[in-house]
Every structure is written in structure tokens, then in C-alpha cells.
């Protein structure tokens, strides 16, 4: 049995669903960030799969590298924000940080 485009798309859809579930249901900011990373990784799988099977040549790989760089920058900034929130509020639960609205 050969691995085809549909297999990559199924794995990507599963990763996207798990990431979306984590973003929607989790209260902990770190787990929400992990969900966002899963969503970005599912996009990378799509880019690479369509580059291989769709004839995009290196365009998919270039887009995937761009997404990886974006994810690294997002993780660094988001973790700095989470550390600042923890230092101020002594919690990383998203629901308990309502004082930031004021």
C-alpha cells in the first residue's frame, strides 16, 4: 500500500481537529499555545503534501519553512506574555485573567 495525498490530508485534518479542540476547551494558556502549534503543524503537512503531489515543486517547502519561522516567533512572544501574566496574576488560566480588560 502506497502512502498518497489522502493519507497526508487525513493526518493533517486530525492534527487540526485536535489543535482546534485544545484551543477551544483548554483554560491553561500553555495548552492553548500547544493547540495553536498543532494547527500550524497541520498546515505544514498540507503544504508539503501538496508540494509533493500537486506539482508545486519547492513552493510548498518554502511556505512550510516560513510557517516554522512564524511558529517559532509566535512561541517566543507568547511565552514571554504568559510569563508576564503569571508574574502579575500568579495564574496562567485564561478564564481567571479578567483584570486585563479594565
N, CA, C and O atoms as a DFTB+ gen file, in Angstrom:
408 C
 N C O
     1  1       0.844      -1.182       0.000
     2  2       0.000       0.000       0.000
     3  2       0.891       1.246       0.000
     4  3       1.794       1.373       0.827
     5  1       0.632       2.143      -0.915
     6  2       1.424       3.353      -1.044
     7  2       0.736       4.507      -0.314
     8  3      -0.487       4.642      -0.345
     9  1       1.533       5.316       0.330
    10  2       1.008       6.489       1.023
    11  2       0.734       7.575      -0.009
    12  3       1.621       7.966      -0.768
    13  1      -0.502       8.056      -0.027
    14  2      -0.886       9.056      -1.014
    15  2      -1.285      10.364      -0.371
    16  3      -1.119      10.570       0.831
    17  1      -1.812      11.235      -1.197
    18  2      -2.221      12.564      -0.739
    19  2      -3.322      12.480       0.294
    20  3      -3.323      13.248       1.256
    21  1      -4.258      11.567       0.117
    22  2      -5.373      11.467       1.070
    23  2      -4.897      11.096       2.459
    24  3      -5.469      11.556       3.447
    25  1      -3.862      10.274       2.559
    26  2      -3.327       9.915       3.872
    27  2      -2.760      11.138       4.589
    28  3      -2.989      11.329       5.784
    29  1      -2.021      11.959       3.851
    30  2      -1.487      13.183       4.444
    31  2      -2.597      14.126       4.873
    32  3      -2.527      14.740       5.938
    33  1      -3.624      14.239       4.034
    34  2      -4.733      15.128       4.364
    35  2      -5.520      14.633       5.571
    36  3      -6.009      15.442       6.360
    37  1      -5.650      13.329       5.725
    38  2      -6.342      12.773       6.897
    39  2      -5.552      13.059       8.164
    40  3      -6.122      13.475       9.172
    41  1      -4.242      12.838       8.118
    42  2      -3.402      13.130       9.291
    43  2      -3.455      14.621       9.615
    44  3      -3.531      15.003      10.782
    45  1      -3.416      15.450       8.593
    46  2      -3.482      16.890       8.798
    47  2      -4.823      17.306       9.395
    48  3      -4.868      18.166      10.275
    49  1      -5.907      16.710       8.928
    50  2      -7.228      17.031       9.468
    51  2      -7.346      16.602      10.925
    52  3      -7.956      17.303      11.732
    53  1      -6.769      15.459      11.262
    54  2      -6.787      15.002      12.653
    55  2      -5.990      15.955      13.540
    56  3      -6.447      16.319      14.623
    57  1      -4.806      16.359      13.091
    58  2      -4.000      17.307      13.863
    59  2      -4.706      18.651      14.015
    60  3      -4.679      19.253      15.089
    61  1      -5.334      19.117      12.943
    62  2      -6.050      20.383      13.007
    63  2      -7.211      20.291      13.988
    64  3      -7.446      21.216      14.766
    65  1      -7.938      19.176      13.951
    66  2      -9.074      18.996      14.865
    67  2      -8.619      18.953      16.315
    68  3      -9.246      19.559      17.184
    69  1      -7.533      18.239      16.580
    70  2      -7.007      18.182      17.949
    71  2      -6.525      19.554      18.416
    72  3      -6.742      19.932      19.567
    73  1      -5.874      20.294      17.527
    74  2      -5.420      21.640      17.873
    75  2      -6.575      22.582      18.137
    76  3      -6.537      23.366      19.086
    77  1      -7.601      22.512      17.306
    78  2      -8.781      23.358      17.495
    79  2      -9.499      22.997      18.792
    80  3      -9.969      23.876      19.515
    81  1      -9.580      21.702      19.079
    82  2     -10.191      21.254      20.336
    83  2      -9.411      21.788      21.537
    84  3     -10.003      22.226      22.524
    85  1      -8.077      21.750      21.446
    86  2      -7.248      22.249      22.546
    87  2      -7.408      23.754      22.729
    88  3      -7.447      24.234      23.862
    89  1      -7.500      24.497      21.643
    90  2      -7.647      25.949      21.745
    91  2      -9.008      26.312      22.343
    92  3      -9.105      27.232      23.155
    93  1     -10.039      25.604      21.951
    94  2     -11.387      25.940      22.398
    95  2     -11.651      25.510      23.837
    96  3     -12.280      26.251      24.592
    97  1     -11.186      24.336      24.226
    98  2     -11.588      23.778      25.523
    99  2     -10.622      24.047      26.665
   100  3     -11.034      23.989      27.823
   101  1      -9.384      24.331      26.398
   102  2      -8.405      24.469      27.478
   103  2      -8.465      25.849      28.111
   104  3      -8.712      26.850      27.439
   105  1      -8.236      25.881      29.410
   106  2      -8.184      27.147      30.138
   107  2      -6.749      27.587      30.378
   108  3      -6.494      28.772      30.593
   109  1      -5.821      26.664      30.344
   110  2      -4.427      26.969      30.591
   111  2      -3.813      27.579      29.324
   112  3      -3.962      27.031      28.232
   113  1      -3.131      28.703      29.474
   114  2      -2.576      29.417      28.316
   115  2      -1.505      28.598      27.603
   116  3      -1.384      28.673      26.381
   117  1      -0.737      27.826      28.344
   118  2       0.305      26.997      27.723
   119  2      -0.331      25.936      26.825
   120  3       0.159      25.679      25.725
   121  1      -1.411      25.324      27.286
   122  2      -2.083      24.307      26.477
   123  2      -2.766      24.918      25.258
   124  3      -2.861      24.275      24.213
   125  1      -3.236      26.143      25.383
   126  2      -3.798      26.841      24.221
   127  2      -2.701      27.078      23.184
   128  3      -2.934      26.916      21.986
   129  1      -1.520      27.456      23.634
   130  2      -0.401      27.653      22.709
   131  2       0.007      26.348      22.043
   132  3       0.375      26.341      20.868
   133  1      -0.054      25.244      22.781
   134  2       0.242      23.949      22.184
   135  2      -0.788      23.600      21.106
   136  3      -0.446      23.001      20.087
   137  1      -2.042      23.975      21.333
   138  2      -3.072      23.762      20.323
   139  2      -2.804      24.571      19.066
   140  3      -3.008      24.080      17.955
   141  1      -2.352      25.798      19.230
   142  2      -2.006      26.633      18.071
   143  2      -0.847      26.014      17.301
   144  3      -0.831      26.045      16.071
   145  1       0.115      25.456      18.013
   146  2       1.240      24.795      17.346
   147  2       0.768      23.578      16.552
   148  3       1.273      23.324      15.459
   149  1      -0.190      22.829      17.084
   150  2      -0.739      21.696      16.334
   151  2      -1.424      22.162      15.052
   152  3      -1.302      21.522      14.008
   153  1      -2.136      23.265      15.137
   154  2      -2.799      23.806      13.948
   155  2      -1.765      24.225      12.904
   156  3      -1.942      23.959      11.715
   157  1      -0.691      24.875      13.338
   158  2       0.357      25.273      12.397
   159  2       1.063      24.061      11.790
   160  3       1.427      24.083      10.614
   161  1       1.257      23.011      12.579
   162  2       1.884      21.797      12.042
   163  2       0.980      21.110      11.024
   164  3       1.471      20.524      10.059
   165  1      -0.327      21.174      11.229
   166  2      -1.227      20.583      10.236
   167  2      -1.151      21.374       8.918
   168  3      -1.233      20.793       7.836
   169  1      -0.995      22.689       9.020
   170  2      -0.817      23.487       7.805
   171  2       0.483      23.119       7.096
   172  3       0.526      23.072       5.867
   173  1       1.534      22.859       7.855
   174  2       2.803      22.439       7.255
   175  2       2.662      21.115       6.522
   176  3       3.209      20.950       5.432
   177  1       1.940      20.176       7.104
   178  2       1.732      18.890       6.441
   179  2       0.991      19.101       5.126
   180  3       1.317      18.468       4.121
   181  1       0.006      19.978       5.124
   182  2      -0.710      20.270       3.879
   183  2       0.209      20.892       2.839
   184  3       0.171      20.505       1.671
   185  1       1.039      21.854       3.249
   186  2       1.956      22.487       2.305
   187  2       2.893      21.463       1.670
   188  3       3.087      21.462       0.454
   189  1       3.465      20.602       2.485
   190  2       4.413      19.609       1.980
   191  2       3.704      18.578       1.103
   192  3       4.228      18.185       0.061
   193  1       2.515      18.138       1.522
   194  2       1.790      17.137       0.741
   195  2       1.391      17.681      -0.628
   196  3       1.532      16.994      -1.640
   197  1       0.890      18.920      -0.656
   198  2       0.511      19.484      -1.944
   199  2       1.736      19.819      -2.790
   200  3       1.653      19.815      -4.018
   201  1       2.855      20.105      -2.162
   202  2       4.081      20.333      -2.930
   203  2       4.533      19.041      -3.597
   204  3       5.017      19.052      -4.729
   205  1       4.369      17.918      -2.882
   206  2       4.816      16.641      -3.436
   207  2       3.847      16.111      -4.485
   208  3       4.270      15.675      -5.556
   209  1       2.566      16.144      -4.191
   210  2       1.587      15.524      -5.075
   211  2       0.888      16.509      -6.010
   212  3       0.256      16.084      -6.977
   213  1       0.984      17.791      -5.752
   214  2       0.289      18.765      -6.580
   215  2       1.169      19.456      -7.598
   216  3       0.682      20.287      -8.364
   217  1       2.439      19.140      -7.627
   218  2       3.330      19.738      -8.603
   219  2       3.776      21.145      -8.266
   220  3       4.110      21.914      -9.167
   221  1       3.790      21.507      -6.975
   222  2       4.212      22.854      -6.594
   223  2       5.730      22.991      -6.533
   224  3       6.241      24.096      -6.348
   225  1       6.437      21.917      -6.682
   226  2       7.889      21.862      -6.601
   227  2       8.374      22.350      -5.231
   228  3       8.066      21.719      -4.221
   229  1       9.106      23.431      -5.173
   230  2       9.657      23.894      -3.896
   231  2       8.813      24.962      -3.227
   232  3       9.170      25.434      -2.148
   233  1       7.714      25.352      -3.831
   234  2       6.875      26.387      -3.230
   235  2       6.283      25.935      -1.904
   236  3       6.202      26.723      -0.963
   237  1       5.871      24.682      -1.819
   238  2       5.303      24.154      -0.573
   239  2       6.331      24.098       0.540
   240  3       6.031      24.426       1.688
   241  1       7.558      23.677       0.198
   242  2       8.610      23.640       1.211
   243  2       8.965      25.034       1.694
   244  3       9.218      25.230       2.883
   245  1       8.988      25.996       0.799
   246  2       9.287      27.375       1.200
   247  2       8.198      27.913       2.122
   248  3       8.493      28.593       3.105
   249  1       6.952      27.613       1.809
   250  2       5.854      28.047       2.672
   251  2       5.933      27.363       4.029
   252  3       5.658      27.988       5.052
   253  1       6.305      26.092       4.050
   254  2       6.424      25.363       5.311
   255  2       7.544      25.942       6.180
   256  3       7.389      26.064       7.395
   257  1       8.666      26.296       5.560
   258  2       9.760      26.910       6.315
   259  2       9.313      28.258       6.881
   260  3       9.653      28.601       8.014
   261  1       8.554      29.019       6.100
   262  2       8.027      30.291       6.578
   263  2       7.105      30.081       7.773
   264  3       7.169      30.839       8.741
   265  1       6.249      29.062       7.720
   266  2       5.340      28.771       8.829
   267  2       6.126      28.333      10.063
   268  3       5.759      28.694      11.181
   269  1       7.188      27.573       9.884
   270  2       8.022      27.149      11.018
   271  2       8.677      28.365      11.675
   272  3       8.725      28.453      12.902
   273  1       9.176      29.295      10.874
   274  2       9.775      30.518      11.422
   275  2       8.726      31.338      12.152
   276  3       8.985      31.867      13.233
   277  1       7.543      31.444      11.563
   278  2       6.442      32.161      12.199
   279  2       6.040      31.509      13.513
   280  3       5.765      32.207      14.489
   281  1       6.002      30.184      13.553
   282  2       5.636      29.466      14.777
   283  2       6.680      29.673      15.871
   284  3       6.329      29.800      17.044
   285  1       7.943      29.709      15.501
   286  2       8.991      29.939      16.495
   287  2       8.882      31.340      17.081
   288  3       9.010      31.522      18.292
   289  1       8.649      32.321      16.232
   290  2       8.494      33.695      16.723
   291  2       7.246      33.818      17.584
   292  3       7.266      34.485      18.618
   293  1       6.166      33.179      17.166
   294  2       4.920      33.210      17.946
   295  2       5.113      32.566      19.306
   296  3       4.619      33.078      20.311
   297  1       5.823      31.456      19.349
   298  2       6.059      30.778      20.618
   299  2       6.896      31.640      21.556
   300  3       6.619      31.694      22.754
   301  1       7.904      32.307      21.033
   302  2       8.756      33.144      21.881
   303  2       7.974      34.326      22.452
   304  3       8.068      34.620      23.644
   305  1       7.208      34.997      21.606
   306  2       6.429      36.144      22.076
   307  2       5.326      35.703      23.029
   308  3       5.114      36.330      24.067
   309  1       4.629      34.637      22.686
   310  2       3.525      34.169      23.524
   311  2       4.019      33.683      24.883
   312  3       3.373      33.945      25.898
   313  1       5.139      32.989      24.923
   314  2       5.669      32.542      26.213
   315  2       6.128      33.717      27.062
   316  3       5.998      33.679      28.286
   317  1       6.663      34.760      26.434
   318  2       7.024      35.965      27.196
   319  2       5.775      36.610      27.784
   320  3       5.792      37.079      28.922
   321  1       4.695      36.634      27.013
   322  2       3.443      37.196      27.520
   323  2       2.895      36.344      28.651
   324  3       2.428      36.881      29.655
   325  1       2.943      35.028      28.506
   326  2       2.440      34.131      29.549
   327  2       3.258      34.285      30.827
   328  3       2.692      34.301      31.921
   329  1       4.566      34.398      30.708
   330  2       5.399      34.599      31.896
   331  2       5.083      35.927      32.581
   332  3       5.067      36.002      33.810
   333  1       4.834      36.965      31.803
   334  2       4.458      38.252      32.360
   335  2       3.104      38.171      33.057
   336  3       2.927      38.743      34.132
   337  1       2.157      37.473      32.460
   338  2       0.842      37.291      33.080
   339  2       0.970      36.506      34.375
   340  3       0.331      36.841      35.372
   341  1       1.791      35.466      34.363
   342  2       1.967      34.672      35.577
   343  2       2.618      35.502      36.687
   344  3       2.250      35.384      37.855
   345  1       3.570      36.327      36.320
   346  2       4.241      37.165      37.307
   347  2       3.272      38.164      37.932
   348  3       3.386      38.480      39.117
   349  1       2.333      38.655      37.152
   350  2       1.399      39.654      37.663
   351  2       0.205      39.041      38.384
   352  3      -0.187      39.524      39.447
   353  1      -0.387      37.970      37.812
   354  2      -1.627      37.418      38.346
   355  2      -1.449      36.108      39.095
   356  3      -2.400      35.638      39.720
   357  1      -0.272      35.503      39.059
   358  2       0.025      34.224      39.711
   359  2      -0.847      33.081      39.198
   360  3      -1.122      32.132      39.931
   361  1      -1.276      33.167      37.957
   362  2      -2.024      32.094      37.305
   363  2      -1.843      32.211      35.802
   364  3      -1.579      33.293      35.276
   365  1      -1.989      31.070      35.111
   366  2      -1.943      31.083      33.653
   367  2      -3.270      30.633      33.065
   368  3      -3.367      30.384      31.863
   369  1      -4.297      30.527      33.909
   370  2      -5.619      30.185      33.412
   371  2      -6.230      31.383      32.709
   372  3      -6.297      32.479      33.264
   373  1      -6.670      31.161      31.496
   374  2      -7.177      32.248      30.677
   375  2      -8.466      32.824      31.267
   376  3      -8.698      34.029      31.181
   377  1      -9.293      31.988      31.856
   378  2     -10.571      32.450      32.411
   379  2     -10.401      33.347      33.631
   380  3     -11.238      34.217      33.874
   381  1      -9.346      33.155      34.392
   382  2      -9.163      33.894      35.632
   383  2      -8.486      35.248      35.436
   384  3      -8.330      36.000      36.398
   385  1      -8.095      35.561      34.246
   386  2      -7.395      36.821      33.990
   387  2      -8.393      37.802      33.396
   388  3      -8.328      38.117      32.207
   389  1      -9.293      38.275      34.200
   390  2     -10.286      39.247      33.735
   391  2      -9.896      40.675      34.066
   392  3     -10.516      41.613      33.565
   393  1      -8.881      40.860      34.899
   394  2      -8.446      42.206      35.262
   395  2      -7.752      42.914      34.106
   396  3      -7.602      44.136      34.132
   397  1      -7.325      42.160      33.087
   398  2      -6.666      42.787      31.951
   399  2      -7.650      43.585      31.105
   400  3      -7.235      44.465      30.350
   401  1      -8.938      43.300      31.213
   402  2      -9.948      44.014      30.431
   403  2     -10.118      45.443      30.897
   404  3     -10.547      46.296      30.121
   405  1      -9.800      45.716      32.119
   406  2     -10.018      47.048      32.712
   407  2      -8.942      48.021      32.336
   408  3      -8.982      49.178      32.754
